């Protein structure tokens, strides 16, 4: 089964479509949805309206990290067990 994620960064109107199976990332635009029969063509408008109202939706995602560099991730990924025995 194909798996996709849609990601949008705070402060930017851009949306990105991540195709896990193809390992690709591409802009998610209204034109792309209009040409696709796989999604509701109004999806971008609905997402943008929700984002402007401060709504964040995370479905099926248990980890998401936003950073400016890979070294920041490495430096901050060390943590202890939240429930030590």
N, C-alpha and C positions, 0 to 999 in steps of 0.2 A: 504494500500500500504506500502511495506517495505521501510524503510528509513535508509540510510547508510551515514557515513562520513568517509573520509580518512584524517588522521592527520599525519604530519611529523614535527619533531622538528628541528629547525635550529641547525646545527652542528652535526646532527646524520643522518645516512642513513636509519634508521628504519622508516617504515610506519606502521600505525595502522588502522585497520578497525573497526569502531564502528557501531554496529547493534543496532539501537534505539529500535526496537520492541522487540528483545531478551534481550536488556540491557547487551550486551557483548562487550568486546574489545579484539581483537586478532591481532597478527602480520600479516601484509599483505605482503606475500612473493611471489616470482615468482612461487614457487612450488604450493602454494595454488591456484594461478590463473590458472596454467596449468591444475589442477584437476577440476577447476570450469568451467561450461559452461555459467555462468552468466555474465562474463566480458571478455573483450579483453585480451588475455594472455600477450600482450605486454604492458599493462597498467603500470606495475611497472617500466619498462625501460623508458617509455615516461615520467612518473612523475619524476623519478630520473634525467633525462636529463633536464627537465624544472627547477627543484629545483637547479641544479648546475649552471644554468644560471640566478638564482635570481628571478624566476617567482613564485609568490604566487597566487593561485586561490581560490576565495571564492565565492561559488555559493549557494544561499539559506541559508547563514549564516549571522545573523545580530549581533551576539555577540560571541566573542571568547576571552577567558582569559587564559593566560599562567602564572603560578606562581609556586613557590617551596613549598608552604604550604597553607593550607586552611586559616590559620590566616591572611596571607598576603591579601587574597581576601577580607575577612571581613573588614580589616582595610582600604582598598582602595576603597570599593564599595560605599562610601558615597559621593554623588556629588549633586550639586544644579541643578535646572532646567536651561538648557542652554538658554532658551528663557523666562525669567520672564515676567509676565503680566504687 
